[in-house]
Amino acid sequence: MKTTLKVNLFKLHFNVIVVLLVVKLLFSYLLVRLSYFQRHLKSNSESYNFLGVPTELSNSIEYLLLPVLILFVFFYRKWAKFSVRIILFLVIMAVLNIITGLINDVSFLGSLTFTLKIFSPILLFCSLVIYHNKTDLDLKKLLIRFFKLCIFLTIIAIFQFNPTFNRLTNYLPVYFDSIHTHNYILVSIFIGVSYFIYRNNKSYQLILFFAISFAFLLIGYNVRTALIMYLIYIIAMLFLVSDLFKYLLVKLAIFVPLFIILGFFVKSEVDLTEVSSGRTTMYADKVEQLSTYNLKDWLFGRGYGSDLIYTDVWWWDKKGAHSDFITFVVENGVIYLLIFIVLFMYLISLTKKINIIYTITILSALFSGIISNGVLVRPLANYVLFMVLAYIYIDIKQRQNLNYQH
């Protein structure tokens, strides 16, 4: 009787995590904001908040979800021993945040913002591995249910919500928080679906799926950072499944850089600021900002909010660096950034033998943070990504064990 009670409590704890994730996804449409150029339209919170819930409900769920995840991982850590090191990383980075906050006299919770955003999805990853190891849960079934939910909500948005306004152009409506978060969620789903196809050895279906899904993201939303993340993953997958692509990739690696360099010489009037949506100007301003830092600032940063500055390009509002890596240095210091990188190298090493798909998925997510406010600081999207990573990780481990037995 006592054993049964423990199992039930374990499952109840896990089900609470799943329910909170579902609620977080369901009410994320209330977070979608209208741009200045859409001010004549009614927001989702005005038009479709039938239950009258707080607009920030999806974000507020995080205050429940995070402690529930921490407790689950802590109580059942023996079922995924690597989770102890994950908790250690969390403690170290949180302590650094506290030091930064104290040194710069800024908000305690503000200083912890990035750490909490980064670790919630990683703790979900740990929780899914723990649950699988303890109950032999088929994560594929759970993953497919979440995929179906997200796709269903995306379809509702397309047919019901306001169009998205991005870079002075209308695109398809979004459901999840913002156009960037919405696209990172779709990219995560497409990575998961493509992995299912890959495991079934359907190479031609995989190539067709990549072509259709990439075109949908490009034409429907054109969020370049999400597209680049997905493209990195696609290139790695095609390299695995196609000998022809291997040959073409070698040729491209030689000739594409030459054509790019030649293009800059022939057409010297290329406006890098416009091409990068103002990022190059912001990065130059960040170099200037960092040049004023002393040793203490370089080690621990200047605290929450110090990354927000005015630039000549984005004159209407204060903006951040549009690079998570730069933001980490500016606000939290070099030590914090180095530990962040080590954390993700540790996650890559969990498979023992390097797996290209698992590794490139993590590296593409990291790259999104180098060139923008990437998926890793967007918890809503990152939860879906780390659900996919948990499934890929478990699938890899199962195959490794099977090969070892034979």
Beta strands, then each sheet from edge to edge (+ up, - down):
strand 1: 164-166
strand 2: 169-171
sheet 1: 1+ 2-
end
